[in-house]
Amino acid sequence: MLGKRIREARNRAGLSQQQLASAIGVSDKTISAYEVGRVDPPLESLDKLSTVTKHPVGFFIGDVSSNIEARLNSILLELEEICGVLKDTGMVKKSVMKEAMARESSTSSQE
């Protein structure tokens, strides 16, 4: 179960085994061993995994509320990325303008 959670957190963070390994100071073979369950990470590594993947330690050990929190954090990061893309393409301005025009039209028709 712990190995699956490590893999899931790594994938959600968009990291390869090599990238995660470099970030926490171990080899990619060690990350592989964690993920397949051959080796359990020491607490220090688990704490680093938590920090790098932005998943609470409880997520890795099966705490249900931490799992939900991790999923929500993942969704939040995706939404922030989407908003950034929309802002860069000017789509946010267009949608805000359309909404404002719709409101103005609605207000005018009510008068």
Steps between C-alpha positions, in 0.01 A plus 500: 500500500780746588675437169182567303450825687857610427453426130164679497642809670797504262274473196265771629801725549604429141840365601705214362667260741832669420362848571347392830818318596711811436257717695515285813864394474475131414551293184228424247550132589404588858181670380422190293557282807264720702232484232505121459512446876845342525609772741305729730636854505644626827300776668742767379447393137125480552505856628699612193258310271217685667663838444603441138170345387289739710316209662467479878682213671160358595427443132784250481401309810131477413336781694170553313470872575857555380418314178204730437712803583770383257246455222356845563849651495566326170178641353589846629841486330335396173248784526777752563683372192183526289436855621857593410458364149168677457646825625798467263275445200267786584203265533431619851448855378265384225287294736487780758397744229229263372369459854495876554318553171245233590437668835463839335259357246303330775481822704394706196220260410365510856463879496 
